[in-house]
Amino acid sequence: MRKPGYVQMEPDMLFTSGHGEIYTMPPGANFLRELARGLIEALDPANNPQRLADTLIYVPNARSRRALAKALLEESGLSALMMPDIRALGGLEADEPPASAETALADLPPAISAAQRIGELTTLVLAYYKAQGLSLPEVSALAAARELAGLLDQAALSSEPGSGVDWSKLNSLVSDTQLAQHWEQSLQFLNIITKDWPAKLDDAKAMDPYARRLGAAEAIARSWADAPPETPVIIAGSTGATPASRLMMRSVLTLPRGLIVLPGLDRDLPDAALQTLRDEPSHPQYALIGALSALQRTPASVSEWPGLHLSKSLTARQRLMHETLAPADQTADWMQRLKSLAVGGGSAAFVHKALDGLQLIEPADDTDEAGIAALLMRQTLEHEQETAALVTPARVFL
């Protein structure tokens, strides 16, 4: 039996152009719930269960994979459902082969485990200092190994598919005579990851996780290029921040029934702001803008996910939040911008509507703050249909 409010849509209404489509959902929307609703309405598993079952969906991680499966069942209103193939983009480096490319990882060595990686790097750090005639405490070597692991990850995340990182350019980064000697010492230390670490991986017949993830994505892209699937292939919830996810997105857009659903894209960004945000890695829209640039699309070309029903206060809040996050050099006319956003009312009324329902609590100290957050979340758990999220830079609260 279908849930109340179920809206019958035309089959494949999400795949209208014959090639890949890009949608987005605004902040505040229940992303996985709305994704499930749209898929159920468009694919109609009650009358054609195979259509949904044949769909391949990539979500960011294992937790969202489980949550989407639950949402699909609840939105269908059915007692049982033939589930789509839901996979985690963050699991492409796992030993389990990806769908649509069952043999894609056959020639790739396994990903080295996090513990083994840190252990091997620590050993290399200790060997380096021993070769210099120096003694380093093991705890300091462990800390240095973690920093080197972070540098390897950052390098992998910033490289483009097929290009990798050109470590040879390190030699020419510093030309100042006074700094050159110090930099030479740093280069010798960085040989741990530019020379020793690749050799260690070869001996272990293993790969770094991000490198293996990119290799898996390249294999899947080749598989889809050779035999494009006719069934839906969807990437949902990813910001396209990694080379692997951007490569997957580019491949999905070439498929006849490919679909990308971005989270929280500001579709109204002016061209001047777009140029600025490309150089602002800390901005929440940075990864999304970079992904769209790699896909040769603009925010204005992205459609809103069909069937969203957001309250007026939530819509106003989204507009206000986007405005508050505008680049600093784009805020000179912010009063005029507020007037333009306040459709059918003044700026003050618009701001009041946007902030409706928000509360400001000023605790006495960190302990009080943690207690208040815990009580508010515990109160939310008393109501089945309500949700809560804790956003904090301090891990001590988690």
N, C-alpha and C positions, 0 to 999 in steps of 0.2 A: 504494500500500500504506500502510495506516495505521500510525502510530508505535505502539510498545509502550506500553501504559497508556492508550490512547485509550478514552474512556468515551462510549458512545452515550447521548445525552439526548433528551428529547422535543423536537420542533421548536418553536422559539419559546419555549423554557422561560424565557428571560430577560424575555419580554414577557407577563406573566400577568394584568395587571389591566385591560388595555384602554386604559390611559393611561400617561403617562411614569413610569419607574421610576428610582430613585437607588440606586446601589451605591457601595461604597468598598473599597479594598484597604489593608491596614495597611502601615506603614513596614517595609521589609525584604523585602516581596514584589517579585518582578521584574514591575513593572507591565505593561509592554508584552507580555512573554511570557505572563503570566497572562491578560491581555486577549485575546490571540490564541487561547490555549487555550480559553477560555470561548466565544468566538465560533465557533471551529471545531466544538466539541462541540455547541453549540446549533443552528447553522445547517447543519451537515453538508454541506459543499460536495462531498464525494465522491459523494453520491447526488443532490444538488440544487445544482449549482454556481451557478445563477442567484440563489438566495436570498442568498448572500454577495455576489455581484456587484452586486446591487441595493441594498446597504447603503451609507449615507453616514456616514462617520466623521470627526469633527473632533478633531484632536490639537493640542497647544500650538504646535508649530513644525515646520519642514521636516525637521529631523533625526529627530524622533520619527515623522514620517510615513514616512520611509525605513525606520526600524527596525521599525515595525509591519508594513510590507509584508513584510519579511524574516522576521519572527516568524510571520506567518500562513502563509507558504509552508512553513516548517520544521515548524510544529505540524500542518499538514494531512497531512504524510507523502506528499504527491503530487508528481509530477515537474513539474506545471504547475498553475496555479490562476488562475481568473478573479477578479481582485482587486476589492475594494470601492472606492468612490470615497473616498480618504483625502485630507483637506484640512487645512491649517494654520490654526488660529484666528488666529495672528499674521500671516497673510497676507491677511486680509480687505480690507486697504487696497490690495492689489496690483491691477494692471490686469486680471488674469484674473478673469472674473466667477464668483461662487460657484455651486456646484451648487444645483439646485432653484430658482434665481432667476437664470436666465441673463441677464436684462435688468436685474437689480437695480441695477447700477452705471452704467447707461446715462446717467443724468442727473447723475452725480457727477463733478466735475472730478478730474483725477488728483492723487495725493498728491505733495506737494513733496518732492524728494529731501533727504536729510540734509545733504549738502554745500551745496546751494543755500539751504536754510533757514538754516544758520549764516552763510553769506555775506551773505544779505539782512539778517539781524538785526544782523550786525556793521556793515553800512552804515548801518542806522538808528541804532545806538549812536553811531557817529562823527558822524552828522548832528545828533543831539541835543546832543552836547558842543560842536560847532561853533556851533550856534544859541545856546548859553550863553556864547559867547566864550572857550571853553576848548579846549585841545589835549590829546588823549588818544592815547597810543601804540597802534598797531594791535594789538599783542599783548594789551593790556589791554581793548581793545574786543572782541576775539575771546573773551576769558575772560568778559566781561559778557554777550556774546551767548549763550554756552553756558549761563550761569545762567538767562537769560530763556527759553531753549528748555526747560530743565528745569522751570521754573515753568509753562510752557504745558502740558507733559506731565502734571505733577502735577494741574493744574486739570482737564484732560480726564479723568484717571483717577478723580478724586473726584466728578465730576458724575454725576447720574442721567440715564438715557436720556430725551430729549425736553426736558430742562430747561436744559442747558448751564451755563455759569458766569456769574453776575451780577457783573460787574466793578464795577458802580456802587456796590456795598456797600463798596468800598475807601474811599470818601470819609468814611464814618462809623465807621471802625475805631478811630480815635484821637480822643479828646475832650479829653485833657489839654492845657491851654494851652501849657505849656512844650514839649511834644512836637509840637504841631500844626504849627509852622513846618517842623520837620525832616521830618515826614510829608508835608507839602505838596510838598517837594522830591522826596521818594520817589515821590509820585503822579505828578509831572510826568515822571519817568523811566519809570514803569510805563505811561505813555501809549504807549510804544513797542509794548507788546503788547496794550493794550486798545483803541487807536485806529489807530495806524500799521500794525501788523502785519495786522489784518483787511483794511485797504485795500490793502496790498501783495499779499495773497493774491487779492483780487478782481482786481487788475490782471494778476496772473500766471495767473488762471483755474485756481487750484490750491487744495488743502485741506491742513491739517495731517494727518499720518498717523493719529493717534488719532481725530480727528474723522471722517475718511473711514471708518475701521474701524467706528465706531459707526453711521455712515450706512449702511454695507453691512449691518450686523447688523439695523438697523431695516427695511431693504428685504427681507431674508430672512424676518424675522418676519412682515411683511405678506404675503409670498408664501405662507408656510405657513398663515397664518390664512385666506387666500382658498381655498387648495387644499391641505389637509393631506396630505402623502405617506403612503401606506399601507405603504411599505417602511421598514425600520429606519433611524432617524437617531440617531446616537450622538455625545455629547461626552465624551471620555475624557482624563483627565490634567490638566484645567484646574481651578484653584482658584476660579475665578469672581471674580478680583480686579479685573477691569475692567468698566466699564458695558456694553461690547459683549458680553463673555462671559456676564454675568448675564442680559442680554436674550435671548441665544441659548438659555441654559438654561431660562428661563421659557417660551420658545416650544417647546422640545423636550418639556417636560413636558405640553404640551397635545396632543401627537401620539399616535396610537394605538399606535405602536411606537417611541416615543422613549425614550432611555436616557442617563443621566448616570453616569459612573464617576469618583468623586472620589479623589484620592490622599491616603492617610494621615490620614483623618478619625478623631478620637477619639470613638467613639460612646458612651462612658461618662461624658462630662463631666456633672457635677451642675449643676443649675439655677443655683446661686450662682456657679459658675465661668463659666458661659455669660454671665451678666450682666457679670462683670468683664472677660472677654476681648473684649467688644464695644468696650472703651475701651483695648485694648492692641495697637496696630498692630504692635509688634515681635514679638508672639507668633506662633509658626508656625501656630496654629490660627485666627488672626484672620481671614484672607481666607475660609477655609472656613466659619466661623461666620457671617460677613457674607453670604456667598452663600446659605447655607441660610435665613437670616433673610429675604433678598429673595425666596426661593422659598417662604416660609411653611412651612418644614419644620424639624424638630429633628434633632440628631444621632441620637437614639434611633430615629427613624423610618427611618433609612438602613440598608439591608441589606448584609451582607458579600458580596463577589463569590463566586458559587458555585464550589465545587470547590477552594478553597485548601487546601493541605496545608503547614502551617508547623510547624517543629520546636518542641518544648517550650521550648528555651532561647530561641528567637527570639520566641515568644509572651510569655515572661517578660520579655524585654528590652523589648518594646514597652510592656508594662504599666508597667515601671519608668521608661522614658523619659517616658511620659505623666505619671507621677506627679512626676517631677523638674521637669517644665515647668508644673506647676500654678501658678496665680496665688499670689503671696506671701501674700495674706490667706486662702488656702484650705489652708495647710500646717500649721496648729496641731495637727491630729490626724494628722500624717504617720506616726507609729509605728503607730497603729491602722489606718491605710490600708494600710501594708505587711503587717500581719497579715491583713487581709481579702484582699489580693492573693495572699498565699502559700497558695493552695489546696492542702491535703494536705501541708503542711510549715511549718517556722518561717520567720521573716523572713530570718534569715541564709542559710538554704538557698535561699530564693527569690532573694536578691540575687546569690549565687554562681552560680546557674543563669542569671540574666539577664546576667551579665558574662562568662560562659564564652566563650572564644575571643577576647576583647578583649585588646589589648596596649597598654601605656603606654611610649612611648619618649621620653626626655628628652635631646634633642641639645644639643651644646655651644653652637651659635650658629645663625643663620639659614642659613648656607651648609651646615652639617651637616644641618640639618632638610630643606632642599631636596634634598640628595643622597640622604638616606634615603627620602624620599617617591618620588623618581625610581626608585630601585632596587626598592622594593616594587612599584611599578606595572609596572616592566619584568619582574619575576619573575612577576607575574600573567599577563602576556602569553604566557608560556611554556606556559600551560595553557589549552587551547581553551575549556573550559566555565566558566572563572572570570572574574569581572569585578572592576573596581576603579573607585573614584571618589575624586577629590581635592576636598576641601571646604576652602576657605581664603578669608579676607577679603583676602589680599595677592595682587594680580594679578602681582607679580614672580615668583611661583612657577609661573605658567601658561605 
